[in-house]
Amino acid sequence: MKFLTLSELNTSVKNNEQAFIEQAEQNYRNEIKNVADHILDREHHLPIILISGPSGSAKTTTALRLGTLLGNAGKTVHAVSMDNYFRPVGDPGNEKDEDGRVDLESPKRLDMDLLNEQLEKMWKCEEVTMPTFDFATQTRGVGKKLKREHGEFVILEGIHALNPEITGNIGEHATTVYVSVRTRLKHDDSNLLHPSKVRLMRRIVRDKLFRGRGVAETLDFFKWVQRGEQRFIMPFKEKAMFDIDTFIAYEPAVYKPFILDELLSVKDTYPDYENFTDLEEFLTEIEGMGRDDVPLNSLVREFVGGSRYEY
C-alpha cells in the first residue's frame, strides 16, 4: 500500500507545483501503458476489455486513455458504456433495498440478458444494435449499430464489469481491469485518510459542478454507494488481471477550493457529520491550488471539468 503525507503534498505544491503535476500524471500514465502493452501482446486472444471499479474511481477516464493508447498503436477501439444497459427505475425486475427503495447499485438494474448476448456477439464479430438509456427520463432507446472486426477491440466500463452474472462467459476472452484509489493520505500524526474519501472528494466536486447536488445530498448517497461496493463490486475485484491506482498525488489540492467551504456549511446541521470530520481535517491542512494548471487530458478533469475528453 502506498502513502502520501500531507507534508510531502504541501511541500510539492508550494515549491515545485509543475514538476509535482508532471510526475503524478506520469505515474498514472505508466500504469495504463502497462495494460495497453499487455493487450497488444495478446490482441488476438483477448479482444474484449472489461474495466470495473467503484463510484468515483475514474473508470471512464481510464477507459478513454487506454483507448487512446491502443488507437495510437493503430488499433480500432469501440467504447461501450454499461450505463446504456440500465433498466428504468420503475422496472419490476429491479432489486429493492431494506427500506423498500430501488437499489441503484444493484446489478439487477442492468438488462443482463441483453448485455450477455451482445458481448458474445461482439466477441464473435457479429453485428449488434446498441441500446441507449436516458437517465433524466428513465427511458430506453435504440442506438447505433456496432460490428467488431477481427483485430479490433471493445472496451466495456462500468461498476459491474467484472461480475460474471453481468458479463457471462465473456470474461474468459477479456482483459480484466480494476481501477480505484489505492494510495492513502497520511497526516503527520500518522492518521490516515481512507481512499474512499478521495473518491468522495471527486463525487462532491462533480455533483456540485455538473449535477446540481449540494454536499449534503452527496454525503447521503455515500453510505448507499459504500454498501453497494461491498455487496456488488468488491467480491469480484480479484478477477482483475490488472489493478490500477487512479490516485493523482496533487488532486486533493485542486479539490480543496471546491469542497472545504461546502463541508463547513453543513457541519452543524448534517446529522452524520462526525463520519466526515477526517475529510474536513485533511482538507483544512492541504495547500490548495487552482485547476488552471491541470492538464486537459488529466483524470482530474473528469471531476473539475475542462477535459479534452467528452464524458
N, C-alpha and C positions, 0 to 999 in steps of 0.2 A: 504494500500500500504506500502511495506517495503522499507527502505532506508539503504544504507551503505555509511558512509562518507569516504572520502579519508584518513582522519587521522586514522580512525579505520582500514582501509585496510592496510595502510603503517606500522602502529604500529604492527599489527599482523604478517605481513611478516617479519619485522625486528627482533621482539622479540621472537616469537614462531611459526615459519613457519609450523612446522609439526602438531602442535595442531590445527592451523588455517585450514590446509588442511583437517584434520580428521573431524573437526566439520562441515565444508562446505559439505563434502561428506555425512556425516550422515544426514544432513538436507534434502538433495535430496533423499537419500535412504528411509527416513521415509515417504516422500510423495508418492513414488512408492509403498512402502509396504502398505500404507493405501488403495490404489486402489486394490492391489492384495488381501488383506483381504476381501474387499467388493466382489470382483469377486468370490472368493472361497465360500463365504457365499451364493451366488446366482448362483452357477455354472450351475444348470440345466435349469435356466431361461434365462441366458444371455451368450450364448457360443461364440458370436462374440464380439470382442473388436476393437473399432474404435479410432484411435489416430490421431488427427489433430493439426496443428499449422503452423505458418508462417515459411518462409525460415530461416534457422539458429537457429531454436528453439530446436534442438536436439530430434526430433521425433524418429529418428532411434535408438539412444542410449536408450531412454526411453522405446521403444518397446522391445528392446533386454533385458534390465534389468528387465522389467515386465515379459517377457517370462521366464527368469531365475528363478525368484521368484516362478512362477507358476510351473515350472519344478521341483524345489526343494521340492514343495509340492506334487510331484508325478503325476502331470498332463502333458499330452501331448499337446504341443502348436505348431500350424502351423503358420509360419510367411508369410504374403503376402505383397508384395510391390506394391503400386499403380502405381509406375513407369512403371511396365510391361504392363500396360493397355494404355500407350500413343499411339497416332496416329503419323505417320510420319509428319514432318513439312509441307511436300507438300500435305498432305491430304486436299481435297477440303472442308471437314467439319470443318476445323479449323477456329476459330474466328480471325478477323483482328482488330488491334488497330487503333487509329485515324490517324496514319501515314501509314496505309496500310500494316504493318508488321504482321506476325503471332503473336498473343498474347500468349506468352509462359506460362502465369499464368492462362489462362482461363480454366475452367473445360471442355470446348469443345475439349481440347487437348486429352481428355480421351475417350476411347471407352465405353461410359456409358452403352449402351445396354448389352455389354458382361459382364461388371463388375456387373451390376444389376443381370443378370441371374446367374452368378457364385456365388455371395454372397448368393442368395436364395438357390442354390443347396448345398452350404457348410452348411448353417443352417439346411437344411433337411437331411444332411449326405449323399448326393448324390455325386458321383464322378465327378470331373471336370478336364479338361486338361488346365493347366495354360498357358497363353501366356508369351512370353519374348519380350523385346524391347532393341535393341542396339542403344544407343544414338549416337555413333560415325558414324554409317552408316544409321541411321534413318530407320531401318528395323525391322519388326515384325517377330517373330518366334514362334515355338511350344515348350513349356516347359514340365515339369514333370506333372504327374497326382497327384491329391490330393483328398483324401476322408476323411473327418472328421468323426470319430466315436463318438457315444454318450459319453459325459463326457470329450471330448476333446475341445480345444479352437482354434479359429482362430484370429490372430491379424493382422489387416489391418492398415497400417500407410501411411499418405500422406496429402498434404496440403488441399485436398478437402474431407477428410474422414467424415466430419460432414455435408456435403452438401447433402440433400435428393434427389436432382436431380442425384447425383452420386451413392448414396448407396440405393436408392429406399426405400422400406418399411422395410429394414433390420434394420434400426435404432431403431425400436421398440423392437428388440430382441438383442440389443447390449449394452455393457458398453461403454459409450462415454467419451473420454478424450481429453482435450485441453491442449497443452503444449506451453509455451513461457517463455521468460524472463519477470518477473514482477517487480523485485527489481530495484530500481533506485539508481545509484551512485550519491552521493551528495558532492559537493565541500564545503569547509569550509566557503565560502562566500555565501552559500545557492543555488548556481547554481546547476541544476540537469542535468544529462545525461540521455536522454530518453532510455528506454530498447531496442528500435530498434537499437541503436548504439552499444550495446553489441552484438546483433546478427550480425551487420555489421562487428564488430571485428572478429567474428568467420568466416564469409564468406571471409574476406580478407586473413586470415591465411590459410584457407583451399584452397582457389583459388591459392594462392601463392605456397603452398607446393605440391598440388596434381592435380591442373587443369591447370597449366601453364598460369595463368592470372595475369597480372600486376594490381597494385592497381587502376589505372585509369579505367580499364575495369570493375573492381568490383564496383567502385563508379557509373559508368554509369548504371550498372544493378540495382543498389539500388533503383533508382527512379521508375523503372518499377515494381520491386518487391513490393515496398510500394503501388503502385497503385493497383496491383493485390490483395494485402492483404485487402485493403479497400473494394474492389468490391466483392471478391470471398471467403474470409476467415472470416473476422470479422463478417459479418452478421449472421454467423451460430455458433459462439462460445458459445452463450447462450444455445445451445442444449447439451453442455457437462455436464455430471453428475459430472465430476471431473476436476479441474483446477490445473495443476502442474507448479510451478515456477521452471524453469530449471537453474536459475542463480546460479553459483558456485562462492562463495564470492572471491576466490583467482584468478579466471580465467583472469581478466584484467591484473594482474601482469605477468602472463605467456605469454599473447599475446603481451605485450609491445615490447619485443625484435624483434618480427616478423613484427610489424606494424609501429612503430613510424618513423623510417628512410624512409620507403616506402611512408608514407604520406608527409613527409618533401620534398621528392624528386619531388613531383608534385605540391607543394604548390604554386609556381609561374607560373605554366603552365596550371593547371586544371581549366577550366572556371567557375565551380560552387564550388570552394573550400571553399567559405565562409559558405557553408552548413555543412562543416565538421570541422570547426575550434574548435568546442566544443570537438570533439573527440581528436584532437591534444592536446588541453589544458589539458584534463584529463590524457591522456597517458603520457604527459611530467612530470606530478607531481606524477604519480603512481610509487611506488617502484617495480622495475622489479624482476622477479625470473625465474629460468630455468625450463625446463619441466621434468628434470630427476626425481624429487620427485612426479610428478603427478601419482596417482595410475593407474595401467594398465586397470582397468575397469571404469575409470572416464569418465564422459561425455566430459571433456576437450580433451580427446584423440581422439574423433571423428574429431576434428579440427586440432590438432597438430601432430597426428599420434602416432603409437606405441601401439595401443589398443589391448587388448586381443580379442576383437570382430572383425569380418570381416564386412566391410561396402560395 
